[in-house]
């Protein structure tokens, strides 16, 4: 499915659910997997039918409007901002799980 080794997926899934139950409710850190921008544009976004993702999503899964959005939200003293609040689609997100696995492997390797 999302992992080469199905047992690894089950172990990671069990670990994920355990972690979800132990931690207080908060959004985990964004790892820039691009999953959210490939499903629906944010308030500032624009859907690209051909690419089937937000128009502003770059090849490395970053928002090309990031600086513009941050500057605008700071200028209006917005309390809850688009960036920096964590991952909005984190649980059972295959792109996020893959990215977290890559990060883990890079730290170990």
N, C-alpha and C positions, 0 to 999 in steps of 0.2 A: 504494500500500500504506500505509505509515506516513508517508511524505513525499509532498508534492505533486509533487515533481520526482524521478523515479526515479534520475537521475544523481546527485543530491544524496545519496540514500540509499546508493548504491554507494560514493561518495567517503567518506561518514561511516563506512560499514561497514569499508572498507579502513583508514581512519584508526584505527578502534576496534581492529581486529585487530593493527595495528602497535603501538599503545599497549599492548595486552595482552601482547605478546611482549617489549616493552622494559622494562616496569616490574616491580619485584619483586612477589611475590604478596601483595596486601593488598586489602582491600575499599575501593572508592572511597567518597567522601563521599555520604551520603544526601541526596537533593534533594527529599524528601517528595513523591514522585509517587503514593504510595498503592498501587502495584502489588502489593506483598507482602500487604497487608491485604485486597486484593480477590481473593486466591487461597487463602489459608489463614490462620486466626488464629494469633497467636504463643502462647506458653505462657500468657500472661495474657488472651488474647483470647477472644471468644465469637462464633461464626458466626451471622449473621443471614440466614436463608433467603430472606426477602423482598427484601432489598437485595443479596443475593449478595456479601456482603463482611463484614468484621469489624464487629460491633455498635458498637465504639468509634471507628471511623474517622469523622472529621468531614468536612464538605463541602470544606474546604480541605486534605484529605489528611493530617491530623494525628491523633495518638492522643489521645482525650479522657481517657485514663487516664495520660498521660505523667508528670505530677507525682507521682501516686500510685505508679507503678512505680519512678521514680527514687528517691523517698524510701524505699521498701521495700528496694530493692537496696542502697542506701547503708547502711541500718540493719543489714543482714546482711553487710556488707563483701564483696559479690559482686565477684569479679575481672573476669569477662567479663559485661558488662551488655547489656541489651536495646537501649538507645539509645547512640549514640556510637561504635559499632563499624563503621559504614559500611553500604553497601547490600548486602543479602544476595542480591538477585536483579537484578544489574546488567547482565549481558551479554545483548544483543539484547532487552532489556526495552523494548517500544514506548512505554510511558508514561514511562519514564526518558529515553529518547532524545528524545521530544517535549519534556519539561520542560527538558532540557539545551539543546535548540535554542531554546526560549523565553528561557532565561537568557542565552544567547549573543546573541540578537537584542536583548534589553533593554540589554545592555552596549554593543552597537554603535550602538544607536539613540539 
